[in-house]
């Protein structure tokens, strides 16, 4: 299964990048019926920051750790 979705946002690129840099945004962009549980993440993700979370995509949870490599400007 491959999830694809595309849409346009009426906002400057810097504002969109700021939204995605906030770790709390992860829950807002996770499509239902998935559930995300944050374990550890800084409030604002920066270069080299790590986010540790569990993503419930099936009956079984999938834990992941993400390292922010770079940010859009």
mmCIF file of the N, C-alpha and C atoms, coordinates in Angstrom:
data_MODEL
# 
_entry.id   MODEL 
# 
loop_
_atom_site.group_PDB 
_atom_site.id 
_atom_site.type_symbol 
_atom_site.label_atom_id 
_atom_site.label_alt_id 
_atom_site.label_comp_id 
_atom_site.label_asym_id 
_atom_site.label_entity_id 
_atom_site.label_seq_id 
_atom_site.pdbx_PDB_ins_code 
_atom_site.Cartn_x 
_atom_site.Cartn_y 
_atom_site.Cartn_z 
_atom_site.occupancy 
_atom_site.B_iso_or_equiv 
_atom_site.pdbx_formal_charge 
_atom_site.auth_seq_id 
_atom_site.auth_comp_id 
_atom_site.auth_asym_id 
_atom_site.auth_atom_id 
_atom_site.pdbx_PDB_model_num 
ATOM 1   N N  . UNK A 1 1  ? 0.843  -1.175 0.000  1.00 0.00 ? 1  UNK A N  1 
ATOM 2   C CA . UNK A 1 1  ? 0.000  0.000  0.000  1.00 0.00 ? 1  UNK A CA 1 
ATOM 3   C C  . UNK A 1 1  ? 0.890  1.241  0.000  1.00 0.00 ? 1  UNK A C  1 
ATOM 4   N N  . UNK A 1 2  ? 0.568  2.180  -0.849 1.00 0.00 ? 2  UNK A N  1 
ATOM 5   C CA . UNK A 1 2  ? 1.333  3.416  -0.937 1.00 0.00 ? 2  UNK A CA 1 
ATOM 6   C C  . UNK A 1 2  ? 0.371  4.584  -0.811 1.00 0.00 ? 2  UNK A C  1 
ATOM 7   N N  . UNK A 1 3  ? 0.572  5.405  0.221  1.00 0.00 ? 3  UNK A N  1 
ATOM 8   C CA . UNK A 1 3  ? -0.285 6.561  0.440  1.00 0.00 ? 3  UNK A CA 1 
ATOM 9   C C  . UNK A 1 3  ? 0.262  7.747  -0.325 1.00 0.00 ? 3  UNK A C  1 
ATOM 10  N N  . UNK A 1 4  ? -0.580 8.349  -1.154 1.00 0.00 ? 4  UNK A N  1 
ATOM 11  C CA . UNK A 1 4  ? -0.197 9.564  -1.859 1.00 0.00 ? 4  UNK A CA 1 
ATOM 12  C C  . UNK A 1 4  ? -1.327 10.571 -1.729 1.00 0.00 ? 4  UNK A C  1 
ATOM 13  N N  . UNK A 1 5  ? -0.951 11.798 -1.507 1.00 0.00 ? 5  UNK A N  1 
ATOM 14  C CA . UNK A 1 5  ? -1.932 12.873 -1.401 1.00 0.00 ? 5  UNK A CA 1 
ATOM 15  C C  . UNK A 1 5  ? -1.230 14.166 -1.785 1.00 0.00 ? 5  UNK A C  1 
ATOM 16  N N  . UNK A 1 6  ? -1.904 15.001 -2.539 1.00 0.00 ? 6  UNK A N  1 
ATOM 17  C CA . UNK A 1 6  ? -1.313 16.259 -2.972 1.00 0.00 ? 6  UNK A CA 1 
ATOM 18  C C  . UNK A 1 6  ? -2.343 17.366 -2.802 1.00 0.00 ? 6  UNK A C  1 
ATOM 19  N N  . UNK A 1 7  ? -1.884 18.516 -2.342 1.00 0.00 ? 7  UNK A N  1 
ATOM 20  C CA . UNK A 1 7  ? -2.764 19.674 -2.208 1.00 0.00 ? 7  UNK A CA 1 
ATOM 21  C C  . UNK A 1 7  ? -1.922 20.936 -2.217 1.00 0.00 ? 7  UNK A C  1 
ATOM 22  N N  . UNK A 1 8  ? -2.572 22.062 -2.432 1.00 0.00 ? 8  UNK A N  1 
ATOM 23  C CA . UNK A 1 8  ? -1.888 23.354 -2.450 1.00 0.00 ? 8  UNK A CA 1 
ATOM 24  C C  . UNK A 1 8  ? -2.202 24.102 -1.164 1.00 0.00 ? 8  UNK A C  1 
ATOM 25  N N  . UNK A 1 9  ? -1.235 24.856 -0.713 1.00 0.00 ? 9  UNK A N  1 
ATOM 26  C CA . UNK A 1 9  ? -1.383 25.655 0.503  1.00 0.00 ? 9  UNK A CA 1 
ATOM 27  C C  . UNK A 1 9  ? -1.198 27.114 0.133  1.00 0.00 ? 9  UNK A C  1 
ATOM 28  N N  . UNK A 1 10 ? -2.126 27.936 0.544  1.00 0.00 ? 10 UNK A N  1 
ATOM 29  C CA . UNK A 1 10 ? -2.028 29.375 0.273  1.00 0.00 ? 10 UNK A CA 1 
ATOM 30  C C  . UNK A 1 10 ? -1.278 30.036 1.426  1.00 0.00 ? 10 UNK A C  1 
ATOM 31  N N  . UNK A 1 11 ? 0.024  29.866 1.415  1.00 0.00 ? 11 UNK A N  1 
ATOM 32  C CA . UNK A 1 11 ? 0.879  30.445 2.445  1.00 0.00 ? 11 UNK A CA 1 
ATOM 33  C C  . UNK A 1 11 ? 2.291  30.548 1.885  1.00 0.00 ? 11 UNK A C  1 
ATOM 34  N N  . UNK A 1 12 ? 3.059  31.495 2.394  1.00 0.00 ? 12 UNK A N  1 
ATOM 35  C CA . UNK A 1 12 ? 4.461  31.587 1.961  1.00 0.00 ? 12 UNK A CA 1 
ATOM 36  C C  . UNK A 1 12 ? 5.233  30.326 2.372  1.00 0.00 ? 12 UNK A C  1 
ATOM 37  N N  . UNK A 1 13 ? 6.229  29.981 1.584  1.00 0.00 ? 13 UNK A N  1 
ATOM 38  C CA . UNK A 1 13 ? 7.036  28.794 1.858  1.00 0.00 ? 13 UNK A CA 1 
ATOM 39  C C  . UNK A 1 13 ? 7.626  28.824 3.265  1.00 0.00 ? 13 UNK A C  1 
ATOM 40  N N  . UNK A 1 14 ? 8.068  29.985 3.720  1.00 0.00 ? 14 UNK A N  1 
ATOM 41  C CA . UNK A 1 14 ? 8.654  30.088 5.068  1.00 0.00 ? 14 UNK A CA 1 
ATOM 42  C C  . UNK A 1 14 ? 7.639  29.702 6.147  1.00 0.00 ? 14 UNK A C  1 
ATOM 43  N N  . UNK A 1 15 ? 6.389  30.072 5.952  1.00 0.00 ? 15 UNK A N  1 
ATOM 44  C CA . UNK A 1 15 ? 5.355  29.740 6.940  1.00 0.00 ? 15 UNK A CA 1 
ATOM 45  C C  . UNK A 1 15 ? 5.048  28.240 6.928  1.00 0.00 ? 15 UNK A C  1 
ATOM 46  N N  . UNK A 1 16 ? 5.029  27.639 5.749  1.00 0.00 ? 16 UNK A N  1 
ATOM 47  C CA . UNK A 1 16 ? 4.821  26.195 5.627  1.00 0.00 ? 16 UNK A CA 1 
ATOM 48  C C  . UNK A 1 16 ? 5.983  25.440 6.277  1.00 0.00 ? 16 UNK A C  1 
ATOM 49  N N  . UNK A 1 17 ? 7.206  25.891 6.030  1.00 0.00 ? 17 UNK A N  1 
ATOM 50  C CA . UNK A 1 17 ? 8.379  25.259 6.628  1.00 0.00 ? 17 UNK A CA 1 
ATOM 51  C C  . UNK A 1 17 ? 8.338  25.371 8.154  1.00 0.00 ? 17 UNK A C  1 
ATOM 52  N N  . UNK A 1 18 ? 7.903  26.509 8.678  1.00 0.00 ? 18 UNK A N  1 
ATOM 53  C CA . UNK A 1 18 ? 7.797  26.694 10.134 1.00 0.00 ? 18 UNK A CA 1 
ATOM 54  C C  . UNK A 1 18 ? 6.778  25.720 10.719 1.00 0.00 ? 18 UNK A C  1 
ATOM 55  N N  . UNK A 1 19 ? 5.648  25.531 10.038 1.00 0.00 ? 19 UNK A N  1 
ATOM 56  C CA . UNK A 1 19 ? 4.632  24.576 10.498 1.00 0.00 ? 19 UNK A CA 1 
ATOM 57  C C  . UNK A 1 19 ? 5.235  23.177 10.608 1.00 0.00 ? 19 UNK A C  1 
ATOM 58  N N  . UNK A 1 20 ? 5.947  22.746 9.572  1.00 0.00 ? 20 UNK A N  1 
ATOM 59  C CA . UNK A 1 20 ? 6.519  21.398 9.561  1.00 0.00 ? 20 UNK A CA 1 
ATOM 60  C C  . UNK A 1 20 ? 7.705  21.261 10.508 1.00 0.00 ? 20 UNK A C  1 
ATOM 61  N N  . UNK A 1 21 ? 8.314  22.344 10.919 1.00 0.00 ? 21 UNK A N  1 
ATOM 62  C CA . UNK A 1 21 ? 9.434  22.295 11.864 1.00 0.00 ? 21 UNK A CA 1 
ATOM 63  C C  . UNK A 1 21 ? 8.950  22.075 13.297 1.00 0.00 ? 21 UNK A C  1 
ATOM 64  N N  . UNK A 1 22 ? 7.670  22.326 13.564 1.00 0.00 ? 22 UNK A N  1 
ATOM 65  C CA . UNK A 1 22 ? 7.127  22.105 14.912 1.00 0.00 ? 22 UNK A CA 1 
ATOM 66  C C  . UNK A 1 22 ? 6.802  20.624 15.076 1.00 0.00 ? 22 UNK A C  1 
ATOM 67  N N  . UNK A 1 23 ? 7.348  19.994 16.095 1.00 0.00 ? 23 UNK A N  1 
ATOM 68  C CA . UNK A 1 23 ? 7.106  18.566 16.299 1.00 0.00 ? 23 UNK A CA 1 
ATOM 69  C C  . UNK A 1 23 ? 5.628  18.277 16.554 1.00 0.00 ? 23 UNK A C  1 
ATOM 70  N N  . UNK A 1 24 ? 4.887  19.205 17.133 1.00 0.00 ? 24 UNK A N  1 
ATOM 71  C CA . UNK A 1 24 ? 3.463  19.011 17.387 1.00 0.00 ? 24 UNK A CA 1 
ATOM 72  C C  . UNK A 1 24 ? 2.665  18.887 16.092 1.00 0.00 ? 24 UNK A C  1 
ATOM 73  N N  . UNK A 1 25 ? 3.219  19.346 14.990 1.00 0.00 ? 25 UNK A N  1 
ATOM 74  C CA . UNK A 1 25 ? 2.528  19.257 13.701 1.00 0.00 ? 25 UNK A CA 1 
ATOM 75  C C  . UNK A 1 25 ? 2.426  17.822 13.202 1.00 0.00 ? 25 UNK A C  1 
ATOM 76  N N  . UNK A 1 26 ? 3.240  16.941 13.739 1.00 0.00 ? 26 UNK A N  1 
ATOM 77  C CA . UNK A 1 26 ? 3.227  15.538 13.305 1.00 0.00 ? 26 UNK A CA 1 
ATOM 78  C C  . UNK A 1 26 ? 1.826  14.942 13.435 1.00 0.00 ? 26 UNK A C  1 
ATOM 79  N N  . UNK A 1 27 ? 1.143  15.209 14.536 1.00 0.00 ? 27 UNK A N  1 
ATOM 80  C CA . UNK A 1 27 ? -0.209 14.681 14.728 1.00 0.00 ? 27 UNK A CA 1 
ATOM 81  C C  . UNK A 1 27 ? -1.181 15.288 13.724 1.00 0.00 ? 27 UNK A C  1 
ATOM 82  N N  . UNK A 1 28 ? -0.996 16.553 13.387 1.00 0.00 ? 28 UNK A N  1 
ATOM 83  C CA . UNK A 1 28 ? -1.900 17.234 12.459 1.00 0.00 ? 28 UNK A CA 1 
ATOM 84  C C  . UNK A 1 28 ? -1.779 16.704 11.028 1.00 0.00 ? 28 UNK A C  1 
ATOM 85  N N  . UNK A 1 29 ? -0.609 16.225 10.640 1.00 0.00 ? 29 UNK A N  1 
ATOM 86  C CA . UNK A 1 29 ? -0.420 15.760 9.270  1.00 0.00 ? 29 UNK A CA 1 
ATOM 87  C C  . UNK A 1 29 ? -0.511 14.241 9.133  1.00 0.00 ? 29 UNK A C  1 
ATOM 88  N N  . UNK A 1 30 ? -0.752 13.535 10.232 1.00 0.00 ? 30 UNK A N  1 
ATOM 89  C CA . UNK A 1 30 ? -0.894 12.080 10.185 1.00 0.00 ? 30 UNK A CA 1 
ATOM 90  C C  . UNK A 1 30 ? -2.326 11.744 9.785  1.00 0.00 ? 30 UNK A C  1 
ATOM 91  N N  . UNK A 1 31 ? -2.511 11.074 8.637  1.00 0.00 ? 31 UNK A N  1 
ATOM 92  C CA . UNK A 1 31 ? -3.876 10.805 8.165  1.00 0.00 ? 31 UNK A CA 1 
ATOM 93  C C  . UNK A 1 31 ? -4.566 9.735  9.006  1.00 0.00 ? 31 UNK A C  1 
ATOM 94  N N  . UNK A 1 32 ? -5.885 9.887  9.187  1.00 0.00 ? 32 UNK A N  1 
ATOM 95  C CA . UNK A 1 32 ? -6.619 8.838  9.874  1.00 0.00 ? 32 UNK A CA 1 
ATOM 96  C C  . UNK A 1 32 ? -6.663 7.596  8.986  1.00 0.00 ? 32 UNK A C  1 
ATOM 97  N N  . UNK A 1 33 ? -6.728 6.432  9.518  1.00 0.00 ? 33 UNK A N  1 
ATOM 98  C CA . UNK A 1 33 ? -6.920 6.081  10.915 1.00 0.00 ? 33 UNK A CA 1 
ATOM 99  C C  . UNK A 1 33 ? -5.624 5.911  11.688 1.00 0.00 ? 33 UNK A C  1 
ATOM 100 N N  . UNK A 1 34 ? -4.509 6.388  11.155 1.00 0.00 ? 34 UNK A N  1 
ATOM 101 C CA . UNK A 1 34 ? -3.230 6.280  11.860 1.00 0.00 ? 34 UNK A CA 1 
ATOM 102 C C  . UNK A 1 34 ? -3.235 7.164  13.102 1.00 0.00 ? 34 UNK A C  1 
ATOM 103 N N  . UNK A 1 35 ? -2.450 6.744  14.085 1.00 0.00 ? 35 UNK A N  1 
ATOM 104 C CA . UNK A 1 35 ? -2.281 7.512  15.319 1.00 0.00 ? 35 UNK A CA 1 
ATOM 105 C C  . UNK A 1 35 ? -0.788 7.629  15.571 1.00 0.00 ? 35 UNK A C  1 
ATOM 106 N N  . UNK A 1 36 ? -0.343 8.814  15.969 1.00 0.00 ? 36 UNK A N  1 
ATOM 107 C CA . UNK A 1 36 ? 1.068  9.015  16.286 1.00 0.00 ? 36 UNK A CA 1 
ATOM 108 C C  . UNK A 1 36 ? 1.189  9.350  17.769 1.00 0.00 ? 36 UNK A C  1 
ATOM 109 N N  . UNK A 1 37 ? 2.150  8.722  18.435 1.00 0.00 ? 37 UNK A N  1 
ATOM 110 C CA . UNK A 1 37 ? 2.431  9.014  19.841 1.00 0.00 ? 37 UNK A CA 1 
ATOM 111 C C  . UNK A 1 37 ? 3.879  9.485  19.936 1.00 0.00 ? 37 UNK A C  1 
ATOM 112 N N  . UNK A 1 38 ? 4.051  10.737 20.340 1.00 0.00 ? 38 UNK A N  1 
ATOM 113 C CA . UNK A 1 38 ? 5.397  11.309 20.471 1.00 0.00 ? 38 UNK A CA 1 
ATOM 114 C C  . UNK A 1 38 ? 6.016  10.847 21.782 1.00 0.00 ? 38 UNK A C  1 
ATOM 115 N N  . UNK A 1 39 ? 7.269  10.404 21.721 1.00 0.00 ? 39 UNK A N  1 
ATOM 116 C CA . UNK A 1 39 ? 8.001  10.002 22.922 1.00 0.00 ? 39 UNK A CA 1 
ATOM 117 C C  . UNK A 1 39 ? 9.010  11.079 23.319 1.00 0.00 ? 39 UNK A C  1 
ATOM 118 N N  . UNK A 1 40 ? 9.692  11.608 22.309 1.00 0.00 ? 40 UNK A N  1 
ATOM 119 C CA . UNK A 1 40 ? 10.721 12.613 22.590 1.00 0.00 ? 40 UNK A CA 1 
ATOM 120 C C  . UNK A 1 40 ? 10.960 13.415 21.326 1.00 0.00 ? 40 UNK A C  1 
ATOM 121 N N  . UNK A 1 41 ? 10.889 14.738 21.469 1.00 0.00 ? 41 UNK A N  1 
ATOM 122 C CA . UNK A 1 41 ? 11.175 15.627 20.337 1.00 0.00 ? 41 UNK A CA 1 
ATOM 123 C C  . UNK A 1 41 ? 11.265 17.052 20.854 1.00 0.00 ? 41 UNK A C  1 
ATOM 124 N N  . UNK A 1 42 ? 12.158 17.840 20.292 1.00 0.00 ? 42 UNK A N  1 
ATOM 125 C CA . UNK A 1 42 ? 12.181 19.257 20.653 1.00 0.00 ? 42 UNK A CA 1 
ATOM 126 C C  . UNK A 1 42 ? 10.931 19.938 20.105 1.00 0.00 ? 42 UNK A C  1 
ATOM 127 N N  . UNK A 1 43 ? 10.534 21.043 20.704 1.00 0.00 ? 43 UNK A N  1 
ATOM 128 C CA . UNK A 1 43 ? 9.347  21.767 20.243 1.00 0.00 ? 43 UNK A CA 1 
ATOM 129 C C  . UNK A 1 43 ? 9.492  22.191 18.785 1.00 0.00 ? 43 UNK A C  1 
ATOM 130 N N  . UNK A 1 44 ? 10.662 22.709 18.443 1.00 0.00 ? 44 UNK A N  1 
ATOM 131 C CA . UNK A 1 44 ? 10.959 23.099 17.061 1.00 0.00 ? 44 UNK A CA 1 
ATOM 132 C C  . UNK A 1 44 ? 12.137 22.262 16.580 1.00 0.00 ? 44 UNK A C  1 
ATOM 133 N N  . UNK A 1 45 ? 11.938 21.561 15.456 1.00 0.00 ? 45 UNK A N  1 
ATOM 134 C CA . UNK A 1 45 ? 12.984 20.723 14.889 1.00 0.00 ? 45 UNK A CA 1 
ATOM 135 C C  . UNK A 1 45 ? 13.986 21.591 14.131 1.00 0.00 ? 45 UNK A C  1 
ATOM 136 N N  . UNK A 1 46 ? 15.236 21.326 14.347 1.00 0.00 ? 46 UNK A N  1 
ATOM 137 C CA . UNK A 1 46 ? 16.302 22.017 13.643 1.00 0.00 ? 46 UNK A CA 1 
ATOM 138 C C  . UNK A 1 46 ? 17.249 21.007 13.028 1.00 0.00 ? 46 UNK A C  1 
ATOM 139 N N  . UNK A 1 47 ? 18.236 21.470 12.357 1.00 0.00 ? 47 UNK A N  1 
ATOM 140 C CA . UNK A 1 47 ? 19.211 20.608 11.714 1.00 0.00 ? 47 UNK A CA 1 
ATOM 141 C C  . UNK A 1 47 ? 19.863 19.682 12.742 1.00 0.00 ? 47 UNK A C  1 
ATOM 142 N N  . UNK A 1 48 ? 19.776 18.373 12.504 1.00 0.00 ? 48 UNK A N  1 
ATOM 143 C CA . UNK A 1 48 ? 20.385 17.385 13.393 1.00 0.00 ? 48 UNK A CA 1 
ATOM 144 C C  . UNK A 1 48 ? 19.515 16.982 14.578 1.00 0.00 ? 48 UNK A C  1 
ATOM 145 N N  . UNK A 1 49 ? 18.357 17.620 14.782 1.00 0.00 ? 49 UNK A N  1 
ATOM 146 C CA . UNK A 1 49 ? 17.469 17.254 15.886 1.00 0.00 ? 49 UNK A CA 1 
ATOM 147 C C  . UNK A 1 49 ? 16.826 15.897 15.619 1.00 0.00 ? 49 UNK A C  1 
ATOM 148 N N  . UNK A 1 50 ? 16.450 15.213 16.698 1.00 0.00 ? 50 UNK A N  1 
ATOM 149 C CA . UNK A 1 50 ? 15.839 13.894 16.586 1.00 0.00 ? 50 UNK A CA 1 
ATOM 150 C C  . UNK A 1 50 ? 14.426 13.907 17.128 1.00 0.00 ? 50 UNK A C  1 
ATOM 151 N N  . UNK A 1 51 ? 13.557 13.117 16.515 1.00 0.00 ? 51 UNK A N  1 
ATOM 152 C CA . UNK A 1 51 ? 12.177 12.952 16.945 1.00 0.00 ? 51 UNK A CA 1 
ATOM 153 C C  . UNK A 1 51 ? 11.943 11.452 17.114 1.00 0.00 ? 51 UNK A C  1 
ATOM 154 N N  . UNK A 1 52 ? 11.495 11.038 18.288 1.00 0.00 ? 52 UNK A N  1 
ATOM 155 C CA . UNK A 1 52 ? 11.232 9.633  18.573 1.00 0.00 ? 52 UNK A CA 1 
ATOM 156 C C  . UNK A 1 52 ? 9.725  9.482  18.755 1.00 0.00 ? 52 UNK A C  1 
ATOM 157 N N  . UNK A 1 53 ? 9.090  8.607  17.973 1.00 0.00 ? 53 UNK A N  1 
ATOM 158 C CA . UNK A 1 53 ? 7.641  8.466  18.034 1.00 0.00 ? 53 UNK A CA 1 
ATOM 159 C C  . UNK A 1 53 ? 7.220  7.058  17.646 1.00 0.00 ? 53 UNK A C  1 
ATOM 160 N N  . UNK A 1 54 ? 5.987  6.706  17.991 1.00 0.00 ? 54 UNK A N  1 
ATOM 161 C CA . UNK A 1 54 ? 5.385  5.454  17.556 1.00 0.00 ? 54 UNK A CA 1 
ATOM 162 C C  . UNK A 1 54 ? 4.222  5.803  16.650 1.00 0.00 ? 54 UNK A C  1 
ATOM 163 N N  . UNK A 1 55 ? 4.152  5.154  15.502 1.00 0.00 ? 55 UNK A N  1 
ATOM 164 C CA . UNK A 1 55 ? 3.091  5.365  14.522 1.00 0.00 ? 55 UNK A CA 1 
ATOM 165 C C  . UNK A 1 55 ? 2.241  4.102  14.476 1.00 0.00 ? 55 UNK A C  1 
ATOM 166 N N  . UNK A 1 56 ? 0.968  4.250  14.809 1.00 0.00 ? 56 UNK A N  1 
ATOM 167 C CA . UNK A 1 56 ? 0.033  3.120  14.772 1.00 0.00 ? 56 UNK A CA 1 
ATOM 168 C C  . UNK A 1 56 ? -0.641 3.131  13.399 1.00 0.00 ? 56 UNK A C  1 
ATOM 169 N N  . UNK A 1 57 ? -0.143 2.280  12.485 1.00 0.00 ? 57 UNK A N  1 
ATOM 170 C CA . UNK A 1 57 ? -0.695 2.195  11.142 1.00 0.00 ? 57 UNK A CA 1 
ATOM 171 C C  . UNK A 1 57 ? -1.478 0.897  10.949 1.00 0.00 ? 57 UNK A C  1 
ATOM 172 N N  . UNK A 1 58 ? -1.272 -0.047 11.791 1.00 0.00 ? 58 UNK A N  1 
ATOM 173 C CA . UNK A 1 58 ? -1.915 -1.360 11.780 1.00 0.00 ? 58 UNK A CA 1 
ATOM 174 C C  . UNK A 1 58 ? -2.293 -1.675 13.218 1.00 0.00 ? 58 UNK A C  1 
ATOM 175 N N  . UNK A 1 59 ? -2.749 -2.875 13.458 1.00 0.00 ? 59 UNK A N  1 
ATOM 176 C CA . UNK A 1 59 ? -2.951 -3.252 14.859 1.00 0.00 ? 59 UNK A CA 1 
ATOM 177 C C  . UNK A 1 59 ? -1.639 -3.254 15.644 1.00 0.00 ? 59 UNK A C  1 
ATOM 178 N N  . UNK A 1 60 ? -0.513 -3.333 14.930 1.00 0.00 ? 60 UNK A N  1 
ATOM 179 C CA . UNK A 1 60 ? 0.794  -3.354 15.592 1.00 0.00 ? 60 UNK A CA 1 
ATOM 180 C C  . UNK A 1 60 ? 1.476  -2.002 15.441 1.00 0.00 ? 60 UNK A C  1 
ATOM 181 N N  . UNK A 1 61 ? 2.050  -1.466 16.523 1.00 0.00 ? 61 UNK A N  1 
ATOM 182 C CA . UNK A 1 61 ? 2.733  -0.171 16.440 1.00 0.00 ? 61 UNK A CA 1 
ATOM 183 C C  . UNK A 1 61 ? 4.090  -0.285 15.750 1.00 0.00 ? 61 UNK A C  1 
ATOM 184 N N  . UNK A 1 62 ? 4.497  0.786  15.085 1.00 0.00 ? 62 UNK A N  1 
ATOM 185 C CA . UNK A 1 62 ? 5.804  0.877  14.442 1.00 0.00 ? 62 UNK A CA 1 
ATOM 186 C C  . UNK A 1 62 ? 6.550  2.047  15.062 1.00 0.00 ? 62 UNK A C  1 
ATOM 187 N N  . UNK A 1 63 ? 7.605  1.778  15.831 1.00 0.00 ? 63 UNK A N  1 
ATOM 188 C CA . UNK A 1 63 ? 8.357  2.864  16.448 1.00 0.00 ? 63 UNK A CA 1 
ATOM 189 C C  . UNK A 1 63 ? 9.422  3.343  15.485 1.00 0.00 ? 63 UNK A C  1 
ATOM 190 N N  . UNK A 1 64 ? 9.636  4.659  15.450 1.00 0.00 ? 64 UNK A N  1 
ATOM 191 C CA . UNK A 1 64 ? 10.597 5.247  14.526 1.00 0.00 ? 64 UNK A CA 1 
ATOM 192 C C  . UNK A 1 64 ? 11.345 6.374  15.199 1.00 0.00 ? 64 UNK A C  1 
ATOM 193 N N  . UNK A 1 65 ? 12.519 6.630  14.700 1.00 0.00 ? 65 UNK A N  1 
ATOM 194 C CA . UNK A 1 65 ? 13.309 7.779  15.141 1.00 0.00 ? 65 UNK A CA 1 
ATOM 195 C C  . UNK A 1 65 ? 13.710 8.525  13.881 1.00 0.00 ? 65 UNK A C  1 
ATOM 196 N N  . UNK A 1 66 ? 13.421 9.807  13.843 1.00 0.00 ? 66 UNK A N  1 
ATOM 197 C CA . UNK A 1 66 ? 13.700 10.646 12.678 1.00 0.00 ? 66 UNK A CA 1 
ATOM 198 C C  . UNK A 1 66 ? 14.733 11.679 13.053 1.00 0.00 ? 66 UNK A C  1 
ATOM 199 N N  . UNK A 1 67 ? 15.712 11.880 12.200 1.00 0.00 ? 67 UNK A N  1 
ATOM 200 C CA . UNK A 1 67 ? 16.712 12.924 12.381 1.00 0.00 ? 67 UNK A CA 1 
ATOM 201 C C  . UNK A 1 67 ? 16.480 13.967 11.301 1.00 0.00 ? 67 UNK A C  1 
ATOM 202 N N  . UNK A 1 68 ? 16.274 15.207 11.710 1.00 0.00 ? 68 UNK A N  1 
ATOM 203 C CA . UNK A 1 68 ? 16.059 16.309 10.762 1.00 0.00 ? 68 UNK A CA 1 
ATOM 204 C C  . UNK A 1 68 ? 17.390 16.641 10.101 1.00 0.00 ? 68 UNK A C  1 
ATOM 205 N N  . UNK A 1 69 ? 17.460 16.462 8.799  1.00 0.00 ? 69 UNK A N  1 
ATOM 206 C CA . UNK A 1 69 ? 18.709 16.686 8.092  1.00 0.00 ? 69 UNK A CA 1 
ATOM 207 C C  . UNK A 1 69 ? 18.878 18.151 7.699  1.00 0.00 ? 69 UNK A C  1 
ATOM 208 N N  . UNK A 1 70 ? 17.812 18.784 7.256  1.00 0.00 ? 70 UNK A N  1 
ATOM 209 C CA . UNK A 1 70 ? 17.890 20.189 6.852  1.00 0.00 ? 70 UNK A CA 1 
ATOM 210 C C  . UNK A 1 70 ? 16.487 20.774 6.832  1.00 0.00 ? 70 UNK A C  1 
ATOM 211 N N  . UNK A 1 71 ? 16.407 22.077 6.733  1.00 0.00 ? 71 UNK A N  1 
ATOM 212 C CA . UNK A 1 71 ? 15.129 22.779 6.700  1.00 0.00 ? 71 UNK A CA 1 
ATOM 213 C C  . UNK A 1 71 ? 15.029 23.608 5.436  1.00 0.00 ? 71 UNK A C  1 
ATOM 214 N N  . UNK A 1 72 ? 13.813 23.765 4.950  1.00 0.00 ? 72 UNK A N  1 
ATOM 215 C CA . UNK A 1 72 ? 13.576 24.649 3.813  1.00 0.00 ? 72 UNK A CA 1 
ATOM 216 C C  . UNK A 1 72 ? 13.649 26.090 4.297  1.00 0.00 ? 72 UNK A C  1 
ATOM 217 N N  . UNK A 1 73 ? 14.111 26.976 3.464  1.00 0.00 ? 73 UNK A N  1 
ATOM 218 C CA . UNK A 1 73 ? 14.154 28.397 3.848  1.00 0.00 ? 73 UNK A CA 1 
ATOM 219 C C  . UNK A 1 73 ? 13.264 29.201 2.944  1.00 0.00 ? 73 UNK A C  1 
# 
